[in-house]
Amino acid sequence: MPQPGDERAARRASLRTSHADREQVVDTLKDAFVQGRLTKDEFDSRVAHALAARTHADLAVLSADLPAMPPVRRPPRKPVSARPANPAVRNGARVIAVTTVLTGGVWAGALLSPTESQALGGLVFAFTFLWFGIVVLVGSVMLESRFHKRSGLNPS
């Protein structure tokens, strides 16, 4: 005679899995591999099946023959930021972007201008020279800041 828990377990087995469910099974398989309970080939095969699993029943089969172990506490994963965390690098990139746009605007204005004066050529040359200096200066500050951050030194 079916028990009430059996019906709920059967219903759960047919439910679709989430990424978190798959990751939990992969973590269990990693622990079993590290403990020597799975060979490398078995581990690879089971991880591939876990990542392709669609239901809880598919996942349950992958770790059914492994002994139940207390979950290993793992530190939470740090989210990867798309922007650099270093403010000197972030601000330097902004300065370089703004000066590049301004210099491009000066060049576009000079190229589209109907006059061919030496003053305009001098302005373009000066602006380009200034832009190049800013890129070199700010770029070196950005590199120095990244070096200090990676090496653990605090610039004073």
C-alpha positions as CSV (number, residue, x, y, z in Angstrom):
1,M,0.0,0.0,0.0
2,P,1.5,3.4,-1.0
3,Q,2.5,5.7,1.8
4,P,1.7,9.5,1.6
5,G,5.5,10.2,1.5
6,D,5.9,7.9,-1.5
7,E,3.4,9.9,-3.5
8,R,5.2,13.2,-2.7
9,A,8.6,11.6,-3.5
10,A,7.3,10.4,-6.9
11,R,5.9,13.8,-7.7
12,R,9.3,15.4,-6.7
13,A,11.2,12.9,-8.9
14,S,9.2,14.0,-12.0
15,L,9.8,17.8,-11.3
16,R,12.4,19.6,-13.4
17,T,15.7,20.4,-11.8
18,S,17.3,23.8,-11.4
19,H,20.9,24.9,-11.8
20,A,21.3,24.9,-8.0
21,D,20.1,21.2,-7.9
22,R,22.6,20.2,-10.5
23,E,25.4,22.1,-8.8
24,Q,24.6,20.4,-5.5
25,V,24.8,16.9,-7.2
26,V,28.1,17.9,-8.9
27,D,29.5,19.0,-5.5
28,T,28.5,15.6,-4.0
29,L,30.3,13.9,-6.9
30,K,33.3,16.1,-6.4
31,D,33.5,15.1,-2.7
32,A,33.1,11.4,-3.6
33,F,35.9,11.7,-6.2
34,V,38.2,13.5,-3.8
35,Q,37.5,10.7,-1.2
36,G,38.4,8.1,-3.8
37,R,34.9,6.6,-4.2
38,L,34.8,7.4,-7.9
39,T,37.3,7.0,-10.7
40,K,38.1,9.9,-13.0
41,D,36.1,8.3,-15.8
42,E,33.1,7.7,-13.5
43,F,33.3,11.2,-12.2
44,D,33.5,12.8,-15.7
45,S,30.6,10.7,-16.9
46,R,28.4,11.4,-13.9
47,V,29.1,15.1,-14.0
48,A,28.2,15.2,-17.7
49,H,24.9,13.4,-16.9
50,A,24.2,15.7,-14.0
51,L,24.6,18.8,-16.1
52,A,22.3,17.3,-18.7
53,A,19.7,16.1,-16.2
54,R,16.2,17.4,-16.5
55,T,14.4,15.9,-13.6
56,H,15.1,15.1,-10.0
57,A,14.9,11.4,-10.8
58,D,17.7,11.8,-13.3
59,L,19.9,13.4,-10.6
60,A,19.0,10.9,-7.9
61,V,20.4,8.0,-9.9
62,L,23.8,9.7,-10.2
63,S,24.5,9.7,-6.4
64,A,22.3,6.8,-5.3
65,D,25.2,4.4,-4.8
66,L,27.3,6.9,-2.8
67,P,27.0,6.9,1.0
68,A,25.2,9.8,2.5
69,M,27.8,12.2,3.9
70,P,27.2,15.4,5.8
71,P,27.4,18.3,3.3
72,V,30.8,19.9,3.2
73,R,30.7,23.6,4.0
74,R,32.1,25.6,1.1
75,P,32.7,29.3,1.2
76,P,30.2,31.1,-0.9
77,R,31.4,32.0,-4.4
78,K,32.2,35.6,-4.9
79,P,30.4,37.2,-7.8
80,V,32.6,38.4,-10.7
81,S,32.2,42.0,-11.3
82,A,32.2,43.3,-14.9
83,R,33.9,46.5,-13.9
84,P,37.3,46.8,-12.3
85,A,37.1,47.2,-8.6
86,N,40.2,49.4,-8.6
87,P,38.9,53.1,-8.7
88,A,42.2,54.3,-10.3
89,V,41.7,51.9,-13.2
90,R,38.0,52.8,-13.5
91,N,38.6,56.5,-13.4
92,G,41.6,56.3,-15.7
93,A,39.6,54.4,-18.3
94,R,37.0,57.2,-18.2
95,V,39.6,59.9,-18.7
96,I,41.1,58.1,-21.6
97,A,37.7,57.5,-23.2
98,V,36.6,61.2,-22.8
99,T,39.9,62.6,-24.2
100,T,39.7,60.1,-27.1
101,V,36.2,61.2,-28.0
102,L,37.3,64.9,-27.8
103,T,40.4,64.3,-29.9
104,G,38.3,62.4,-32.5
105,G,35.9,65.3,-32.6
106,V,38.7,67.8,-33.2
107,W,40.0,65.6,-36.0
108,A,36.6,65.2,-37.5
109,G,36.0,68.9,-37.4
110,A,39.4,69.6,-39.0
111,L,38.8,67.0,-41.8
112,L,35.3,68.2,-42.6
113,S,36.3,71.9,-42.5
114,P,36.4,73.6,-45.9
115,T,39.4,75.8,-44.8
116,E,43.0,74.7,-44.9
117,S,44.6,77.1,-42.4
118,Q,47.8,76.5,-40.4
119,A,46.0,77.5,-37.2
120,L,43.6,74.6,-37.6
121,G,46.5,72.2,-38.3
122,G,48.4,73.5,-35.3
123,L,45.2,73.0,-33.1
124,V,44.9,69.4,-34.4
125,F,48.6,68.8,-33.8
126,A,48.5,70.3,-30.3
127,F,45.3,68.4,-29.3
128,T,46.7,65.1,-30.6
129,F,49.9,65.7,-28.7
130,L,48.0,66.5,-25.5
131,W,45.8,63.4,-26.0
132,F,48.8,61.2,-26.4
133,G,50.4,62.6,-23.2
134,I,47.2,62.1,-21.3
135,V,47.0,58.5,-22.5
136,V,50.6,57.7,-21.5
137,L,50.3,59.5,-18.1
138,V,46.9,58.0,-17.1
139,G,47.9,54.6,-18.5
140,S,51.0,54.5,-16.4
141,V,49.0,55.5,-13.3
142,M,46.5,52.7,-14.1
143,L,49.3,50.1,-14.5
144,E,51.0,51.3,-11.3
145,S,47.7,51.0,-9.4
146,R,47.1,47.5,-10.7
147,F,50.6,46.5,-9.7
148,H,50.2,47.7,-6.2
149,K,46.8,46.0,-5.9
150,R,48.1,42.7,-7.2
151,S,51.2,42.7,-5.1
152,G,49.3,43.7,-1.9
153,L,51.3,47.0,-1.5
154,N,49.4,50.0,-0.3
155,P,50.5,53.1,-2.2
156,S,51.0,56.0,0.2
